[in-house]
Amino acid sequence: MTKYEELCSAFESMKKSYHERKDSSLKFVQWLVTGFEKYLGCPDKQVKYVPISKTPSSSLSHYLLGSVHLDENSHWHFGVGIRIEKPPLLPLKETVILDIVVDRREGAFVVKLAALDDEFTIHEGNTDEAEGFYNFAFRVISSQYQTAQMWNESPESERKIGFQSEGSRAK
């Protein structure tokens, strides 16, 4: 085998490894979000994927593949939008958008909100481990409403949680 063929082989191996990692990560993200939706007890169509790589907006709804991107540290970022509303008396609604980071490590996934330090190690299919993250995300969202001093009185608003500020990086 020539040196060039060795490079081609290494490239092919890297590509295959990347796609296997991507596929398993996307499968995990889908499982995680479905579980979170069940944990919250949301009505149908209240939880959706939102792309984080662009300016996140609750008006955008994507399939999982369109909402996930890989950052420069090889962490998967994706957004989850949860529509909060109390019909029929109050026509006001708000979409909470979470910036979630997933990294595969040692046979499990490490999950966190991008701008926060708390990390949760979750093995795929382990609902007890996932519930720790669900409880944390719920407390973070709830605390936003308990400490809120202002309300955007528009009929539909957004609240972004767990977003990194310019220049910060996921760990």
C-alpha atoms as a printed R data frame, in Angstrom:
    type eleno elety resid chain resno       x      y      z
1   ATOM     1    CA   MET     A     1   0.000  0.000  0.000
2   ATOM     2    CA   THR     A     2   1.354  3.416 -0.949
3   ATOM     3    CA   LYS     A     3   1.451  6.366  1.456
4   ATOM     4    CA   TYR     A     4  -1.314  7.955 -0.574
5   ATOM     5    CA   GLU     A     5  -3.465  4.827 -0.227
6   ATOM     6    CA   GLU     A     6  -2.813  4.905  3.530
7   ATOM     7    CA   LEU     A     7  -4.078  8.507  3.625
8   ATOM     8    CA   CYS     A     8  -7.163  7.546  1.627
9   ATOM     9    CA   SER     A     9  -7.805  4.629  3.970
10  ATOM    10    CA   ALA     A    10  -7.413  6.852  7.055
11  ATOM    11    CA   PHE     A    11  -9.802  9.390  5.527
12  ATOM    12    CA   GLU     A    12 -12.382  6.689  4.778
13  ATOM    13    CA   SER     A    13 -12.057  5.310  8.311
14  ATOM    14    CA   MET     A    14 -12.531  8.778  9.808
15  ATOM    15    CA   LYS     A    15 -15.593  9.384  7.637
16  ATOM    16    CA   LYS     A    16 -17.145  6.072  8.649
17  ATOM    17    CA   SER     A    17 -16.490  6.771 12.339
18  ATOM    18    CA   TYR     A    18 -18.036 10.245 12.034
19  ATOM    19    CA   HIS     A    19 -21.226  8.907 10.425
20  ATOM    20    CA   GLU     A    20 -21.571  6.147 13.021
21  ATOM    21    CA   ARG     A    21 -21.146  8.733 15.808
22  ATOM    22    CA   LYS     A    22 -23.597 11.104 14.150
23  ATOM    23    CA   ASP     A    23 -26.222  8.401 13.643
24  ATOM    24    CA   SER     A    24 -26.006  7.166 17.236
25  ATOM    25    CA   SER     A    25 -26.071 10.758 18.558
26  ATOM    26    CA   LEU     A    26 -29.147 11.681 16.498
27  ATOM    27    CA   LYS     A    27 -30.920  8.535 17.649
28  ATOM    28    CA   PHE     A    28 -30.093  9.447 21.255
29  ATOM    29    CA   VAL     A    29 -31.274 13.067 20.836
30  ATOM    30    CA   GLN     A    30 -34.576 11.863 19.418
31  ATOM    31    CA   TRP     A    31 -35.016  9.472 22.358
32  ATOM    32    CA   LEU     A    32 -34.065 12.232 24.841
33  ATOM    33    CA   VAL     A    33 -36.520 14.795 23.423
34  ATOM    34    CA   THR     A    34 -39.370 12.270 23.196
35  ATOM    35    CA   GLY     A    35 -38.732 11.356 26.821
36  ATOM    36    CA   PHE     A    36 -38.652 15.029 27.867
37  ATOM    37    CA   GLU     A    37 -41.953 15.651 26.117
38  ATOM    38    CA   LYS     A    38 -43.499 12.699 28.001
39  ATOM    39    CA   TYR     A    39 -41.902 13.848 31.274
40  ATOM    40    CA   LEU     A    40 -43.492 17.295 30.881
41  ATOM    41    CA   GLY     A    41 -46.848 15.801 29.884
42  ATOM    42    CA   CYS     A    42 -47.091 18.205 26.950
43  ATOM    43    CA   PRO     A    43 -50.084 18.169 24.621
44  ATOM    44    CA   ASP     A    44 -49.299 17.206 21.017
45  ATOM    45    CA   LYS     A    45 -47.198 19.608 18.948
46  ATOM    46    CA   GLN     A    46 -46.040 21.739 21.896
47  ATOM    47    CA   VAL     A    47 -42.407 20.570 21.632
48  ATOM    48    CA   LYS     A    48 -40.387 21.054 18.470
49  ATOM    49    CA   TYR     A    49 -36.810 21.126 17.249
50  ATOM    50    CA   VAL     A    50 -35.325 24.576 16.669
51  ATOM    51    CA   PRO     A    51 -32.008 25.210 14.876
52  ATOM    52    CA   ILE     A    52 -29.413 26.827 17.130
53  ATOM    53    CA   SER     A    53 -26.735 27.446 14.496
54  ATOM    54    CA   LYS     A    54 -28.895 30.197 12.988
55  ATOM    55    CA   THR     A    55 -30.666 32.875 14.988
56  ATOM    56    CA   PRO     A    56 -33.038 30.659 16.963
57  ATOM    57    CA   SER     A    57 -36.672 31.491 16.542
58  ATOM    58    CA   SER     A    58 -39.783 29.718 17.730
59  ATOM    59    CA   SER     A    59 -41.357 30.436 14.343
60  ATOM    60    CA   LEU     A    60 -38.924 27.935 12.833
61  ATOM    61    CA   SER     A    61 -39.738 24.285 13.202
62  ATOM    62    CA   HIS     A    62 -37.408 21.669 11.822
63  ATOM    63    CA   TYR     A    63 -36.871 18.000 11.733
64  ATOM    64    CA   LEU     A    64 -34.115 16.825 14.014
65  ATOM    65    CA   LEU     A    65 -31.514 16.732 11.235
66  ATOM    66    CA   GLY     A    66 -32.163 20.388 10.368
67  ATOM    67    CA   SER     A    67 -31.816 21.537 13.958
68  ATOM    68    CA   VAL     A    68 -28.544 19.846 14.939
69  ATOM    69    CA   HIS     A    69 -25.032 21.069 14.268
70  ATOM    70    CA   LEU     A    70 -21.555 20.017 15.329
71  ATOM    71    CA   ASP     A    71 -19.462 22.728 16.992
72  ATOM    72    CA   GLU     A    72 -15.691 23.156 16.715
73  ATOM    73    CA   ASN     A    73 -15.237 20.982 19.848
74  ATOM    74    CA   SER     A    74 -17.173 18.070 18.282
75  ATOM    75    CA   HIS     A    75 -20.219 18.590 20.506
76  ATOM    76    CA   TRP     A    76 -23.700 18.300 19.027
77  ATOM    77    CA   HIS     A    77 -25.939 21.342 19.621
78  ATOM    78    CA   PHE     A    78 -29.670 21.323 19.076
79  ATOM    79    CA   GLY     A    79 -32.575 23.451 20.140
80  ATOM    80    CA   VAL     A    80 -35.826 22.370 21.678
81  ATOM    81    CA   GLY     A    81 -38.749 24.773 21.701
82  ATOM    82    CA   ILE     A    82 -41.531 24.242 24.245
83  ATOM    83    CA   ARG     A    83 -44.675 26.244 23.627
84  ATOM    84    CA   ILE     A    84 -46.166 27.435 26.926
85  ATOM    85    CA   GLU     A    85 -49.757 28.632 26.828
86  ATOM    86    CA   LYS     A    86 -52.869 28.688 28.940
87  ATOM    87    CA   PRO     A    87 -55.883 28.768 26.620
88  ATOM    88    CA   PRO     A    88 -58.689 29.651 26.272
89  ATOM    89    CA   LEU     A    89 -58.857 32.557 28.722
90  ATOM    90    CA   LEU     A    90 -55.387 33.933 28.039
91  ATOM    91    CA   PRO     A    91 -54.414 34.117 24.377
92  ATOM    92    CA   LEU     A    92 -50.804 34.794 25.422
93  ATOM    93    CA   LYS     A    93 -48.165 32.197 24.728
94  ATOM    94    CA   GLU     A    94 -44.440 31.886 24.990
95  ATOM    95    CA   THR     A    95 -41.955 29.474 23.473
96  ATOM    96    CA   VAL     A    96 -39.084 28.475 25.701
97  ATOM    97    CA   ILE     A    97 -36.051 27.560 23.591
98  ATOM    98    CA   LEU     A    98 -33.356 25.399 25.184
99  ATOM    99    CA   ASP     A    99 -29.837 25.168 23.706
100 ATOM   100    CA   ILE     A   100 -28.810 21.600 24.498
101 ATOM   101    CA   VAL     A   101 -25.348 20.091 24.013
102 ATOM   102    CA   VAL     A   102 -24.702 16.363 23.628
103 ATOM   103    CA   ASP     A   103 -21.307 14.681 23.609
104 ATOM   104    CA   ARG     A   104 -20.608 10.960 23.350
105 ATOM   105    CA   ARG     A   105 -18.106  9.759 25.963
106 ATOM   106    CA   GLU     A   106 -17.151  6.258 27.040
107 ATOM   107    CA   GLY     A   107 -20.306  4.491 25.887
108 ATOM   108    CA   ALA     A   108 -22.711  7.118 27.233
109 ATOM   109    CA   PHE     A   109 -23.837 10.619 26.354
110 ATOM   110    CA   VAL     A   110 -23.068 13.738 28.359
111 ATOM   111    CA   VAL     A   111 -25.940 16.230 28.159
112 ATOM   112    CA   LYS     A   112 -26.092 19.843 29.323
113 ATOM   113    CA   LEU     A   113 -27.633 23.210 28.638
114 ATOM   114    CA   ALA     A   114 -24.966 25.025 26.640
115 ATOM   115    CA   ALA     A   115 -24.285 27.977 28.943
116 ATOM   116    CA   LEU     A   116 -24.612 26.099 32.241
117 ATOM   117    CA   ASP     A   117 -22.036 23.866 33.905
118 ATOM   118    CA   ASP     A   118 -24.281 21.022 35.103
119 ATOM   119    CA   GLU     A   119 -23.632 17.856 33.071
120 ATOM   120    CA   PHE     A   120 -25.644 14.654 33.057
121 ATOM   121    CA   THR     A   121 -24.243 11.305 31.941
122 ATOM   122    CA   ILE     A   122 -27.000  9.298 30.306
123 ATOM   123    CA   HIS     A   123 -26.797  5.832 28.802
124 ATOM   124    CA   GLU     A   124 -29.219  5.454 25.920
125 ATOM   125    CA   GLY     A   125 -32.452  3.894 27.113
126 ATOM   126    CA   ASN     A   126 -31.787  4.644 30.807
127 ATOM   127    CA   THR     A   127 -34.838  6.686 31.755
128 ATOM   128    CA   ASP     A   128 -33.693  7.110 35.380
129 ATOM   129    CA   GLU     A   129 -30.504  8.869 34.228
130 ATOM   130    CA   ALA     A   130 -32.476 10.949 31.701
131 ATOM   131    CA   GLU     A   131 -34.926 12.005 34.400
132 ATOM   132    CA   GLY     A   132 -32.088 13.759 36.234
133 ATOM   133    CA   PHE     A   133 -31.601 15.997 33.193
134 ATOM   134    CA   TYR     A   134 -35.362 16.444 32.746
135 ATOM   135    CA   ASN     A   135 -35.729 17.541 36.384
136 ATOM   136    CA   PHE     A   136 -32.848 19.981 35.993
137 ATOM   137    CA   ALA     A   137 -34.216 21.504 32.752
138 ATOM   138    CA   PHE     A   138 -37.678 21.815 34.329
139 ATOM   139    CA   ARG     A   139 -36.228 23.615 37.382
140 ATOM   140    CA   VAL     A   140 -34.246 25.992 35.150
141 ATOM   141    CA   ILE     A   141 -37.353 26.853 33.110
142 ATOM   142    CA   SER     A   142 -39.527 27.201 36.224
143 ATOM   143    CA   SER     A   143 -37.001 29.485 37.889
144 ATOM   144    CA   GLN     A   144 -37.167 31.808 34.886
145 ATOM   145    CA   TYR     A   145 -40.837 32.425 35.647
146 ATOM   146    CA   GLN     A   146 -40.401 32.621 39.418
147 ATOM   147    CA   THR     A   147 -37.684 35.271 39.192
148 ATOM   148    CA   ALA     A   148 -39.062 37.167 36.186
149 ATOM   149    CA   GLN     A   149 -39.569 40.853 36.830
150 ATOM   150    CA   MET     A   150 -40.756 41.703 33.330
151 ATOM   151    CA   TRP     A   151 -43.201 40.232 30.890
152 ATOM   152    CA   ASN     A   152 -43.225 40.831 27.175
153 ATOM   153    CA   GLU     A   153 -46.905 41.605 26.629
154 ATOM   154    CA   SER     A   154 -46.960 40.615 22.988
155 ATOM   155    CA   PRO     A   155 -49.365 37.791 22.116
156 ATOM   156    CA   GLU     A   156 -46.444 35.444 21.473
157 ATOM   157    CA   SER     A   157 -42.963 35.759 22.946
158 ATOM   158    CA   GLU     A   158 -39.753 33.742 23.253
159 ATOM   159    CA   ARG     A   159 -37.532 32.976 26.206
160 ATOM   160    CA   LYS     A   160 -34.073 31.567 25.396
161 ATOM   161    CA   ILE     A   161 -32.453 29.394 28.064
162 ATOM   162    CA   GLY     A   162 -28.990 27.890 28.151
163 ATOM   163    CA   PHE     A   163 -27.516 29.922 25.311
164 ATOM   164    CA   GLN     A   164 -23.815 30.655 25.199
165 ATOM   165    CA   SER     A   165 -22.716 34.230 25.073
166 ATOM   166    CA   GLU     A   166 -20.417 35.327 22.263
167 ATOM   167    CA   GLY     A   167 -16.970 33.831 22.738
168 ATOM   168    CA   SER     A   168 -17.884 31.191 25.350
169 ATOM   169    CA   ARG     A   169 -17.519 27.524 24.539
170 ATOM   170    CA   ALA     A   170 -19.193 24.296 25.676
171 ATOM   171    CA   LYS     A   171 -17.036 22.112 27.875
